[in-house]
Amino acid sequence: MEFWRVLNWHPDASDPSQNGHPLYIWPRQGVGRVDDPDHEYLVVYVGDSAEGAVAEAFGSYPRWDENILDPPPATPAGTLKPS
């Protein structure tokens, strides 16, 4: 089975602890999620189709334009910013 994920990829992120690395997992997923306040587990959201992954990542935006591709405002400190 294949899984799809939409993420804030950056080519210079060489470590999974850096936002922008394909294996980076946000420490807090956000509103409406079942996050673990005790940090005993992490959650990765994936879809079984590319369309589902895009809907999960961008479905809460009322208008889709180029601004939705900017790094999220809650980007952790020390994150790489695309140039």
N, C-alpha and C positions, 0 to 999 in steps of 0.2 A: 504494500500500500504506500502511496506517495502522500506526503503532507506538504502544504504550502504555508508560507509565512511572509508577511510584509514587515519590513524592519528598516530602521535608520542606518543603512549600510555606509561605511566610509572605508576607502581602500587602505588608509594608514592605521586602522585599528587592528593591531596585531595580537591582542590578548582578549579572551572572552570577558574579562572584567571591564572592558572599555565599550561604552555605547558606540555603536557603529560596526562592531564585530558581529558576524552572523550568529554566533552562539551567545551573544549578550542577552541577559534576561533582566528586565526592569525589576528593581527591588519592590516597587509597588505598581500594580497594574492599573489602578484608577477606580473611578466611580462605577458602581454596579457590578463589581467583580467580587469574587470570594477570595480575598487575599488573606494571608496568614499574618496577623499582627505580631505573633511570636517569632516569625521568620524561621519556622521549622521546615517549610517547603517553599518552592518557587513554582510559578505557573507560566507555561508557555502556551500562547494561543495560536493554533494552527487551523487550517481548513483542509478539507479533502479535495478542494478544487481551488484554482487560482482565483476564480470569481468570489468564492466564499471568503478567502483570506483578505481580499480587497474590501469586501463588504464589512468584515470585522474591523479592519483598520480605519476605514473612512466612512462607515455608515452613519456615524453621529454628526457628520458635517452637513448643514443644510444646503450648502452650495459647494460644488467641487470646482476649484480653480487652482492655479499654481501655488498658492499660499499653503495648501494642505500638505505640500511636500517639504515644507520647512521643518527643522527639528522641533519637536514639541516644546512648549514653554517650560514643562517640568523636567527638561533634560537634566540629568545629574551633573553636579559640578565636575569639572575636569574632562568633560566630554569633548570629543573632536568635533569641530564644526566644518562642514564642507566648504571648500574654497571656490 
